[in-house]
Amino acid sequence: MYQSCFTFGGGDLVPTVEEYMLYFVARRFKQIEFTRELRGIANVFLGRI
């Protein structure tokens, strides 16, 4: 019988490949949005100088 070392209360805590991909895509999307926001703020301040 196979027993995972990442179990808690009978549930397997090892993320699937799909969960990993979703995590990395979400992180990348947040970075892109953050960069857009910073550019917008920089344009506002540079436009006032």
C-alpha positions in Angstrom: 0.0 0.0 0.0 1.3 3.4 -1.0 1.4 6.1 1.8 2.4 9.7 1.0 4.4 11.6 3.5 2.4 14.7 2.8 -0.9 13.7 4.3 -2.9 15.3 7.0 -6.2 13.8 8.2 -6.2 11.4 5.3 -6.0 14.1 2.6 -3.1 14.3 0.2 -1.4 17.7 0.4 0.9 17.3 -2.7 -0.3 19.8 -5.3 -1.1 18.6 -8.8 0.6 19.8 -11.9 -2.5 21.9 -12.8 -2.4 23.5 -9.3 1.3 24.4 -9.8 0.6 25.9 -13.2 -2.3 27.9 -11.9 -0.1 29.3 -9.1 2.7 30.4 -11.5 0.2 31.9 -14.0 -1.5 33.9 -11.2 1.9 35.1 -10.0 2.9 36.2 -13.4 -0.4 38.0 -14.0 0.0 39.9 -10.7 3.5 41.0 -11.7 2.2 42.3 -15.1 -0.6 44.2 -13.4 1.8 45.7 -10.8 4.2 46.8 -13.6 1.3 48.5 -15.4 0.3 50.3 -12.3 3.8 51.5 -11.6 4.1 52.8 -15.2 0.9 54.6 -14.8 2.0 56.3 -11.6 5.4 57.1 -13.1 3.7 58.7 -16.2 1.6 60.9 -13.9 4.6 62.1 -11.9 6.8 62.5 -15.0 4.1 64.4 -16.8 3.9 67.0 -13.9 7.7 67.7 -13.9 
